[in-house]
């Protein structure tokens, strides 16, 4: 599932290969990924124009058009990606942005989210209004404020309306590093624990953004979580698998006691 580091990687793909270049055509191969816009309107609006500098908010990729009020907004759901390709198309390519030297392809197997076209900044603001501050940009004081609620840590940190960008893999990794049980009420953390959690989040995000994914390293919880009898990379205890707030969750019972 694409999380903040993956979407930051997609942003870099767009910035590196497509921003500033003239869009020669837009082909929608599957309108099932379009949200609130028709294939014809998308093509008519974008053809002949250029993408400006893209940005990201949580799991949203925001691609404004240069010298034009409309903005393409992409969400990648569970299986989406954005690729720069010059070869044959794949079966799950859904929308193709063509350029003179290649194609930017929105690819998505399950089509749970998709592509939107915001008419102006006001519509863009309404679309993103329910997204909390970006996890990579949020300040330490603001982060501590967000934790002051009677909700378990795992469902709170994965709630995109509270904090944008964190998903299952990232939150499990961050909580493991901070030695916090995912079921712990967030409001039970004192300021020292909240600050320690913030530092671990920053460390994990910086490394994951560099890799443009949550890296499955054996020294990370992420690298052990899918093993049938996965063990904690820190203490060797057998990892626990359960649910927190309805989400599949992995933690170490020794390092993260409840």
C-alpha positions in Angstrom: 0.0 0.0 0.0 1.5 3.4 -1.0 2.4 5.5 2.0 4.1 8.8 2.3 7.5 7.6 1.1 6.0 6.0 -2.0 4.0 9.1 -2.9 7.1 11.2 -2.4 8.8 8.9 -4.9 5.9 9.4 -7.4 6.2 13.2 -6.9 9.9 13.0 -7.8 9.0 11.0 -10.9 6.6 13.7 -12.1 9.0 16.5 -11.2 12.0 14.8 -12.9 10.4 13.7 -16.1 7.2 15.7 -16.8 7.1 19.0 -15.1 7.5 21.9 -17.5 7.1 19.7 -20.6 4.2 20.1 -23.0 1.5 17.4 -22.6 0.8 16.1 -26.1 -2.2 13.9 -25.3 -4.1 12.3 -22.4 -5.6 8.8 -22.9 -7.9 7.3 -20.3 -7.7 3.5 -20.7 -10.1 2.9 -17.7 -12.5 5.6 -16.6 -13.0 3.7 -13.4 -10.1 5.6 -11.8 -11.6 9.1 -12.6 -13.3 10.8 -9.8 -15.6 13.8 -10.6 -14.1 14.3 -14.1 -14.8 12.8 -17.4 -12.1 11.4 -19.7 -13.0 14.1 -22.3 -12.7 17.0 -19.9 -9.4 15.7 -18.6 -8.0 15.4 -22.1 -9.3 18.8 -23.3 -8.0 20.6 -20.2 -4.5 19.1 -20.1 -3.6 18.6 -23.8 -1.1 21.4 -24.8 -0.5 22.5 -21.3 2.4 21.8 -18.9 2.6 20.6 -15.3 4.0 23.0 -12.8 6.1 21.9 -9.8 4.2 19.0 -8.0 3.8 18.8 -4.3 2.5 16.3 -1.8 0.2 16.3 1.2 0.2 13.0 3.1 -0.8 10.4 0.5 -2.1 13.0 -2.0 0.0 14.0 -5.0 -0.9 17.5 -6.2 0.1 18.4 -9.8 -0.8 22.0 -10.7 -0.9 23.1 -14.3 1.5 25.9 -15.2 -0.3 29.2 -15.8 -3.7 27.7 -15.4 -6.1 27.4 -12.4 -6.8 23.7 -12.6 -4.8 21.1 -10.7 -4.6 17.3 -11.2 -4.8 15.5 -7.8 -3.9 11.8 -7.5 -4.4 9.3 -4.7 -2.9 5.8 -5.1 -5.2 3.8 -2.8 -3.7 0.4 -2.1 -2.1 -0.5 -5.4 -1.6 2.7 -7.4 1.6 4.1 -8.7 3.0 6.7 -11.2 5.6 5.6 -13.7 7.6 7.2 -16.4 7.8 4.7 -19.3 8.8 4.6 -23.0 8.0 0.9 -23.7 4.9 -1.2 -24.0 2.0 -0.4 -21.7 0.9 -2.8 -19.0 -2.6 -4.2 -18.3 -3.1 -2.0 -15.2 -2.2 1.3 -16.8 -5.3 3.5 -16.4 -4.4 7.0 -17.5 -1.6 8.0 -19.9 -0.1 11.5 -20.0 1.9 11.6 -23.2 5.0 13.8 -23.9 7.4 14.0 -26.8 9.9 11.8 -25.1 7.8 9.4 -23.1 4.7 8.7 -21.0 3.6 9.4 -17.5 1.4 6.5 -16.5 -1.1 6.2 -13.6 -1.1 2.5 -12.9 -3.5 0.8 -10.4 -4.7 -2.7 -10.1 -7.6 -2.4 -7.6 -8.8 1.2 -8.5 -9.8 2.1 -5.0 -8.9 5.7 -5.4 -7.8 7.6 -8.5 -7.5 10.9 -10.3 -9.3 14.2 -9.8 -9.2 17.6 -11.5 -9.7 20.6 -9.2 -11.0 23.6 -11.0 -9.2 26.2 -8.8 -7.5 26.6 -5.5 -10.8 26.8 -3.6 -11.9 23.4 -4.9 -8.5 22.0 -4.1 -8.7 23.3 -0.6 -12.1 21.7 -0.2 -10.8 18.4 -1.5 -7.9 18.3 1.0 -9.7 19.9 3.9 -10.1 16.5 5.7 -6.4 15.7 5.6 -4.4 16.4 8.6 -0.9 18.0 8.6 1.7 16.1 6.6 3.7 13.7 8.8 7.0 14.8 7.3 6.3 18.5 7.8 4.4 18.6 11.1 6.2 20.4 13.9 7.1 18.8 17.3 4.6 20.9 19.3 1.8 20.3 16.9 2.5 16.6 16.9 2.3 16.5 20.7 -1.1 18.3 20.6 -2.4 15.6 18.1 -1.6 12.9 20.7 -3.8 14.4 23.4 -6.8 12.2 22.7 -8.3 9.1 24.2 -7.6 6.9 21.2 -5.1 4.1 20.8 -1.8 5.1 19.1 -2.1 2.9 16.1 -5.5 4.0 14.8 -4.8 7.6 15.7 -1.5 7.8 13.8 -3.0 6.0 10.7 -6.1 8.4 10.7 -5.4 10.6 7.7 -7.6 13.4 9.1 -5.3 13.6 12.1 -1.9 13.1 10.4 -1.4 12.7 6.7 0.8 10.1 5.1 1.3 7.3 7.7 0.0 3.8 7.0 0.3 0.3 8.6 3.9 -0.3 7.8 5.2 3.1 8.9 3.2 3.2 12.1 4.2 -0.3 13.2 7.8 0.5 12.5 7.7 3.8 14.3 6.0 2.4 17.4 8.4 -0.5 17.5 11.4 1.8 17.5 9.7 4.0 20.2 9.0 0.8 22.3 5.3 1.8 22.5 2.5 -0.7 22.3 0.1 0.1 19.4 -2.9 -0.3 21.8 -1.6 2.4 24.2 -4.0 5.4 24.6 -2.2 8.3 23.0 -3.3 10.6 25.8 -1.3 8.4 28.3 2.0 9.6 26.8 3.8 12.4 28.7 5.6 15.1 26.8 9.0 13.2 26.9 7.4 10.1 25.4 5.6 12.2 22.7 8.9 13.9 21.8 10.7 10.5 21.6 7.9 9.2 19.3 8.2 12.3 17.1 12.0 11.8 16.8 11.5 8.1 15.8 8.9 9.1 13.2 11.3 11.6 11.7 14.1 9.1 11.6 11.9 6.4 9.9 10.4 8.9 7.4 13.8 10.3 6.4 15.2 6.8 5.7 12.0 5.6 3.9 11.7 8.7 1.8 15.3 8.2 0.6 14.4 4.6 -0.4 11.0 5.9 -1.8 9.3 3.1 0.1 9.2 1.5 3.5 12.4 -0.6 3.1 12.0 -4.3 4.1 15.4 -4.4 5.9 16.1 -7.2 8.3 17.1 -4.6 10.9 13.7 -3.1 10.7 10.4 -4.6 11.9 9.2 -4.2 8.4 11.7 -6.8 7.2 10.5 -9.4 9.7 6.7 -8.8 9.9 5.7 -11.1 7.1 7.8 -14.1 8.2 5.6 -17.0 9.5 7.5 -16.9 12.8 9.1 -13.5 12.5 11.3 -12.4 15.4 12.0 -9.0 16.8 15.2 -7.6 15.2 16.1 -6.0 18.5 15.5 -8.7 21.2 14.7 -11.9 19.2 11.2 -12.4 20.7 8.5 -13.8 18.4 6.4 -11.0 17.0 2.7 -10.7 17.8 0.2 -10.3 15.1 -3.3 -8.8 15.8 -5.5 -5.9 15.2 -5.6 -2.3 16.5 -8.5 -0.2 15.5 -9.5 -2.8 12.8 -6.0 -2.7 11.2 -3.6 -5.6 10.9 -0.8 -4.8 13.4 2.5 -6.3 14.3 4.5 -5.6 17.5 7.1 -7.1 19.8 5.5 -8.3 23.1 8.8 -7.9 24.9 9.9 -4.5 23.6 6.3 -3.1 23.4 4.5 -4.5 26.4 0.8 -3.6 26.7 
